[in-house]
Amino acid sequence: MIRSFSIVAGLAMAAALTACAATSAPDAPPVDESLAPAPLNPLPTDLTGYLAEGDLNGAALLGPPPTPQSLTGQADRARYEETRALAGSPRWKQAVVENDLWGGGALKQYACKLGVSIDEKQTPATLKIMHRVELDVRTVGKPAKDHYDRPRPMIGDDKPICIPREDWMKTNASYPSGHSMTGWAWALILAELAPAKADAMLDVGKQIGESRIICGVHYASDIEAGRTLASAMVARLHGDPQFQADMKKARSEIARAKAAPSGCAA
């Protein structure tokens, strides 16, 4: 958590105001809008994650979220308020597409930038890793969510958000963002598997996190916390022999893959 001290209050305020002003994202890259948002659940799988509960203490690593009265908390709220004006914009539509990590379009964004279909037929080892890592996000991220229990930004108002308002939003905490955590973990892993496409993979992972701010379902500091915890989790995964074995298979299959994903935006 970022703490404000009087000795740096002026600099902190300037930084907070700069963050608040950055509410209009650059023009979004073309997105296949035919991909309708689907439920948030991943594709059915019998897999388990690589990590067990307690392998990484997310709550201790992150520390608590900023308080509403802090400069960071105020900047968080200001950005939420200002990004409501993006409703209906191209960037808003991208956020809708990326709402579902699996069927809605987030996974396809990686595949399109990678130039390789990520599927059971051509890249099963890669898809297996992504499944297992998404499950690890739940194992590592949920205890931190439950511990800090930060309400989501749209609770208590009726301002536009990019997905339907549902009751689960009242009980599923905001900090850290699971979407941001998953998107960044996937980006780090795919960047390692295809170093020549690292910039593109990391950009997709970054945009998935930003989409949660645009959607209005997370604060900016939730996204930052998700990326921090994802980085720690991926570092921890590199000590797992099964993860390393799966990465070796995935690296080989991506290198020899021929089929590019269909329906990617030009």
C-alpha positions as CSV (number, residue, x, y, z in Angstrom):
1,M,0.0,0.0,0.0
2,I,1.3,3.5,-0.8
3,R,1.4,5.6,2.3
4,S,1.5,9.4,2.3
5,F,3.8,11.3,4.6
6,S,3.9,15.0,5.1
7,I,7.4,15.3,3.8
8,V,6.3,14.1,0.3
9,A,2.7,15.3,0.4
10,G,3.1,17.8,-2.4
11,L,4.7,15.2,-4.7
12,A,2.2,12.6,-3.8
13,M,-0.7,15.0,-4.6
14,A,0.8,15.8,-8.0
15,A,1.1,12.1,-8.8
16,A,-2.5,11.5,-7.7
17,L,-3.8,14.3,-9.8
18,T,-1.8,13.0,-12.8
19,A,-3.3,9.6,-12.3
20,C,-6.8,11.1,-12.1
21,A,-6.3,13.0,-15.3
22,A,-5.4,9.8,-17.2
23,T,-8.9,8.8,-17.8
24,S,-9.0,8.7,-21.5
25,A,-7.1,5.8,-22.8
26,P,-5.4,6.0,-26.2
27,D,-7.4,4.8,-29.2
28,A,-8.1,1.1,-28.6
29,P,-6.7,-1.5,-31.0
30,P,-9.3,-3.1,-33.3
31,V,-11.3,-5.7,-31.4
32,D,-13.5,-8.4,-32.8
33,E,-16.9,-7.1,-31.5
34,S,-18.7,-10.2,-32.7
35,L,-17.5,-11.9,-29.6
36,A,-20.3,-11.5,-27.1
37,P,-19.5,-11.5,-23.4
38,A,-20.1,-14.9,-21.7
39,P,-20.2,-15.9,-18.1
40,L,-17.0,-15.3,-16.1
41,N,-16.4,-19.0,-15.4
42,P,-13.5,-20.7,-17.3
43,L,-14.0,-23.5,-19.7
44,P,-14.9,-26.8,-18.0
45,T,-11.7,-28.6,-16.8
46,D,-10.8,-31.4,-14.5
47,L,-7.4,-29.8,-13.9
48,T,-6.1,-28.5,-10.7
49,G,-3.7,-25.6,-10.2
50,Y,0.0,-26.0,-9.6
51,L,0.0,-24.4,-6.2
52,A,-1.6,-25.4,-2.9
53,E,-3.3,-23.1,-0.4
54,G,-0.6,-21.4,1.6
55,D,2.2,-21.7,-1.0
56,L,2.0,-17.9,-1.4
57,N,0.5,-15.5,1.1
58,G,-1.1,-12.9,-1.1
59,A,-2.6,-10.8,1.7
60,A,0.8,-10.4,3.5
61,L,2.6,-9.7,0.2
62,L,0.1,-7.0,-0.9
63,G,-0.8,-5.3,2.4
64,P,-4.2,-3.5,2.6
65,P,-5.7,-1.4,-0.1
66,P,-5.6,2.3,0.1
67,T,-8.2,3.9,2.4
68,P,-10.8,6.1,0.8
69,Q,-9.4,9.2,2.5
70,S,-5.8,8.6,1.3
71,L,-4.5,10.4,-1.8
72,T,-4.4,7.0,-3.6
73,G,-7.9,6.2,-2.5
74,Q,-9.1,9.6,-3.7
75,A,-7.3,9.1,-7.1
76,D,-8.9,5.7,-7.4
77,R,-12.4,7.1,-6.9
78,A,-11.8,10.1,-9.2
79,R,-10.7,7.7,-12.0
80,Y,-13.8,5.6,-11.5
81,E,-16.0,8.7,-11.7
82,E,-14.3,10.1,-14.8
83,T,-14.2,6.8,-16.8
84,R,-18.0,6.5,-16.6
85,A,-17.9,8.9,-19.5
86,L,-16.3,6.3,-21.7
87,A,-19.6,4.3,-21.9
88,G,-20.2,3.3,-25.5
89,S,-16.7,4.3,-26.7
90,P,-14.4,1.9,-28.6
91,R,-12.4,1.4,-25.5
92,W,-15.6,0.5,-23.6
93,K,-16.4,-2.0,-26.3
94,Q,-13.0,-3.6,-25.9
95,A,-13.6,-3.8,-22.1
96,V,-16.9,-5.7,-22.8
97,V,-15.1,-8.1,-25.1
98,E,-12.4,-8.8,-22.5
99,N,-14.8,-9.2,-19.6
100,D,-14.8,-13.0,-20.1
101,L,-11.3,-14.3,-20.0
102,W,-12.1,-17.4,-21.9
103,G,-15.0,-17.3,-24.3
104,G,-15.6,-13.6,-24.6
105,G,-12.3,-12.6,-26.2
106,A,-9.5,-12.1,-23.8
107,L,-7.8,-15.4,-24.6
108,K,-8.3,-14.7,-28.3
109,Q,-6.5,-11.3,-28.0
110,Y,-3.4,-13.2,-27.0
111,A,-3.8,-15.8,-29.8
112,C,-4.3,-13.1,-32.4
113,K,-1.2,-11.2,-31.3
114,L,0.7,-14.4,-31.0
115,G,-0.4,-15.6,-34.4
116,V,-1.0,-19.0,-33.1
117,S,-4.4,-20.6,-32.1
118,I,-4.4,-21.5,-28.4
119,D,-6.6,-24.6,-28.4
120,E,-6.8,-28.3,-27.6
121,K,-5.8,-29.4,-31.1
122,Q,-2.7,-27.3,-31.8
123,T,-1.4,-26.1,-28.4
124,P,-2.8,-28.4,-25.7
125,A,0.2,-27.9,-23.4
126,T,-0.2,-24.1,-23.6
127,L,-3.9,-24.3,-22.9
128,K,-3.3,-26.6,-20.0
129,I,-0.9,-24.1,-18.4
130,M,-3.4,-21.3,-18.8
131,H,-6.1,-23.4,-17.2
132,R,-4.0,-24.4,-14.3
133,V,-2.6,-20.9,-13.8
134,E,-6.2,-19.4,-13.8
135,L,-7.0,-21.9,-11.0
136,D,-3.8,-20.8,-9.1
137,V,-5.1,-17.2,-9.3
138,R,-8.1,-18.3,-7.4
139,T,-6.0,-20.2,-4.8
140,V,-3.6,-17.2,-4.3
141,G,-5.9,-14.3,-4.9
142,K,-9.2,-15.2,-3.2
143,P,-7.7,-15.3,0.4
144,A,-6.4,-11.8,-0.1
145,K,-9.8,-10.7,-1.5
146,D,-11.6,-12.2,1.5
147,H,-9.1,-10.8,4.0
148,Y,-9.4,-7.2,2.9
149,D,-13.0,-7.3,1.6
150,R,-12.8,-4.1,-0.3
151,P,-16.1,-3.1,-1.9
152,R,-16.2,-2.7,-5.6
153,P,-16.3,0.9,-6.9
154,M,-19.9,0.8,-8.4
155,I,-21.5,-0.5,-5.2
156,G,-23.9,2.2,-4.0
157,D,-24.6,4.0,-7.3
158,D,-26.3,3.4,-10.6
159,K,-23.7,4.7,-12.9
160,P,-22.9,2.8,-16.1
161,I,-20.7,-0.3,-15.9
162,C,-19.8,-2.5,-18.9
163,I,-21.4,-5.7,-17.6
164,P,-24.9,-6.3,-16.0
165,R,-25.1,-5.5,-12.3
166,E,-25.5,-8.7,-10.4
167,D,-25.7,-9.7,-6.7
168,W,-22.3,-11.4,-6.7
169,M,-20.7,-8.0,-7.1
170,K,-21.8,-7.1,-3.5
171,T,-19.9,-10.0,-2.0
172,N,-17.0,-10.6,-4.3
173,A,-14.4,-8.2,-3.1
174,S,-12.5,-5.7,-5.3
175,Y,-8.8,-6.1,-4.1
176,P,-6.9,-7.5,-5.8
177,S,-8.5,-7.9,-9.3
178,G,-8.6,-11.5,-10.3
179,H,-8.9,-10.5,-14.0
180,S,-5.8,-8.4,-13.8
181,M,-4.0,-11.1,-12.0
182,T,-4.9,-13.8,-14.5
183,G,-4.3,-11.5,-17.5
184,W,-0.8,-10.5,-16.3
185,A,0.1,-14.0,-15.3
186,W,-0.9,-15.3,-18.8
187,A,1.0,-12.4,-20.4
188,L,4.2,-13.2,-18.5
189,I,4.0,-16.9,-19.3
190,L,3.2,-16.3,-23.0
191,A,6.0,-13.8,-23.3
192,E,8.4,-16.4,-21.9
193,L,7.1,-19.0,-24.4
194,A,7.4,-16.7,-27.4
195,P,10.0,-14.1,-26.6
196,A,9.8,-12.5,-30.0
197,K,6.1,-11.6,-29.2
198,A,6.8,-10.5,-25.6
199,D,5.8,-6.8,-26.1
200,A,2.5,-7.8,-27.7
201,M,1.7,-10.4,-24.9
202,L,2.5,-7.9,-22.2
203,D,0.4,-5.2,-23.9
204,V,-2.6,-7.6,-24.0
205,G,-2.1,-8.4,-20.3
206,K,-2.0,-4.7,-19.5
207,Q,-5.1,-3.9,-21.4
208,I,-7.1,-6.7,-19.7
209,G,-6.3,-5.1,-16.4
210,E,-7.2,-1.6,-17.7
211,S,-10.5,-2.9,-19.0
212,R,-11.6,-3.6,-15.5
213,I,-11.1,0.1,-14.6
214,I,-13.0,1.1,-17.8
215,C,-15.8,-1.4,-16.9
216,G,-16.1,0.3,-13.5
217,V,-15.8,-3.0,-11.6
218,H,-12.3,-2.4,-10.1
219,Y,-10.2,0.5,-8.8
220,A,-6.9,1.2,-10.4
221,S,-5.1,0.1,-7.2
222,D,-6.9,-3.3,-7.5
223,I,-5.3,-3.7,-10.9
224,E,-1.9,-2.8,-9.7
225,A,-2.3,-5.3,-6.8
226,G,-3.4,-8.0,-9.3
227,R,-0.3,-7.5,-11.4
228,T,2.0,-7.5,-8.4
229,L,0.5,-10.8,-7.1
230,A,0.6,-12.3,-10.6
231,S,4.3,-11.6,-10.9
232,A,5.0,-13.1,-7.5
233,M,2.9,-16.1,-8.4
234,V,4.6,-16.7,-11.7
235,A,8.0,-16.4,-10.0
236,R,6.8,-19.0,-7.4
237,L,5.6,-21.3,-10.2
238,H,9.1,-21.5,-11.7
239,G,10.1,-23.5,-8.7
240,D,7.5,-26.2,-9.5
241,P,8.9,-29.1,-11.6
242,Q,5.5,-29.9,-13.2
243,F,5.1,-26.3,-14.3
244,Q,8.6,-26.4,-15.8
245,A,7.9,-29.6,-17.6
246,D,4.6,-28.2,-19.0
247,M,6.5,-25.0,-20.1
248,K,9.0,-27.1,-22.0
249,K,6.2,-28.8,-23.9
250,A,4.4,-25.6,-24.6
251,R,7.5,-23.8,-25.9
252,S,8.0,-26.7,-28.4
253,E,4.4,-26.7,-29.6
254,I,4.2,-23.0,-30.1
255,A,7.5,-23.0,-32.1
256,R,6.1,-25.6,-34.5
257,A,2.5,-24.3,-34.6
258,K,1.2,-23.5,-38.1
259,A,-2.5,-22.6,-37.7
260,A,-3.2,-18.9,-36.9
261,P,-6.5,-17.9,-35.2
262,S,-9.4,-17.0,-37.4
263,G,-11.5,-13.8,-37.1
264,C,-8.7,-11.6,-35.8
265,A,-9.1,-7.8,-36.4
266,A,-6.9,-6.5,-39.2
